[in-house]
Amino acid sequence: MLRRIAPALRPPPPLGAASPVGAAASFSSKSTSIPQKQQRVRDHAFDGIMEVQKRVRRFRALHALLLYAAAPTAPSRGGGSGAVSVPFSRLGALARRQLRLAPLEAGRFLLRHPHAFHLFLHPVHRLLHARLTPRAAAALRLEADAVAAALPVVSVLRLRKLLLLAPPHHRLRLEHIRLLRRDLGLPDDFADSVIMANPSLFRLTPDGFVEFLPSPTDPPDLTVAAVERARERHYREHRAPGSGEEDARFAFPIRFPPGFKIGKYFRIAVWKWQRLPYASPYADVSGHDLRSLEAQRRMEKRAVAAVHELLSLTVEKRTTLERLAVFREALGVPKKIKEFLLKYQGIFYISTRGNQGKLHTVFLREAYYKGELLEPNEIYEARRKLEELLMMSPQKANLDRMFTSMGRGWDELGGGRRGGAELRDEFLGHGSSRKKDFDADGADSGEDSGVESLYIE
């Protein structure tokens, strides 16, 4: 501890003397204000969540293409209206053209996730087809049911609070809300099922804006931010004798990532910032005088509260930085939004995992603990079912029956004989060891994995 504090206790070098870089950095860190620019410190718990989301995004993209080029097949044994399948040659062409996937990536992803996708040789056309497994279809239905169950009350309340975050007119563009619909737990047709279905609560203008309409049925705490509720609850449960309300009145829950270096003067700066008053993110501050430095600091803290409130309205307490930038003007966030959020790494975390570092996801740190949401909801739990399905090992699936039913479909899967041979060697090259693993897991011991039980006789 003394080694970390000692450099900060050294006196500043004289103005005329040439100081090394380390000494200059040490001298600049003595300021009791939060630095404007900070390096991002990785948190592997949040990065692990995004590694799972990479599979989920790829699955949803391929599923959307499958529905786009769908063709009905024979009814399943369960008595349904028929499973939806598509020739893999068409699915692979769409994946290469619209998703910009490599020639073998679509087939490789389907083979690596046999619990979600099923490949089979069509009994009539003799072409390789792809479709969802019953468990994947059930997971998607579970999420759709959870979204529908939250539609009458919870989803309407989320959208109303989102509009209230845009004072003074309380209106947002419909296209901007559509970008955030999945994060808010809204259905794809929310313009009809939520906005048009509640004319006393919302108004859709001819120029494409959604406006908030006051209603006598609104709860009294509609404009109370989530951090204010958490602050009041924490103060009542952990109030120490003799502790002042001033320390907790405007404070935010802060938990820095592992490895984040907190010096003496930085700790003082955070303490001063926690006591700084600010206006509510639902308050109208359009007429405030912002010429003083103190007023600018308070407005910056209000912007932190606005981003905090928007993330609190989402289902999974996270959203992408690109979607957040769409609401920048409404929330009062500076133009350099990434640098702004990196300044408060104890409240937010920005993950760059996914899409080769081009995707930035903003997490609300206090809402998670060891990669799990502290207060899960039905939509979150339904989405976790799909994530667990995609993370299951392929060795736990009865792949022999699916590979046998594919027949000569390997060439179609690889886009030709060369690609088919490459995929065949990748997934069937160590057949003996794979068979041994299957026997150990019990997949070939008379138990059915449930992957193809409705499709393969």
Secondary structure, 3 states (H helix, E strand, C coil): CHHHHHHHHCCCCCCCCCCCHHHHHHHHCCCCCCCCCCCCCCCHHHHHHHHHHHHHHHHHHHHHHHHHCCEECCCCCCCCCCCEEEEHHHHHHHHHHHCCCCCCHHHHHHHHCCCCEEEEECCCCCCEEEEECHHHHHHHHHHHHHHHHCHHHHHHHHHHHHHHCCCCCCEEEHHHHHHCHHHHCCCCCHHHHHHHCCCCCEEECCCCEEEECCCCCCCCCCCCCHHHHHHHHHHHHCCCCCCCCHHHHCCCCCCCCCCCCCCHHHHHHHHHHHCCCCCCCCCCCCCCCCCCHHHHHHHHHHHHHHHHHHHHHCCCCEEEHHHHHHCHHHHCCCCCHHHHHHCCCCCEEEECCCCCCCCCEEEEHHHEECCEECCCCHHHHHHHHHHHHHHCCHHHCCHHHHHHHHCCHHHHHCCCHHHHHHHHHHHHCCHHHHHHHHHHHCCCCCCCCCCCCCCCC
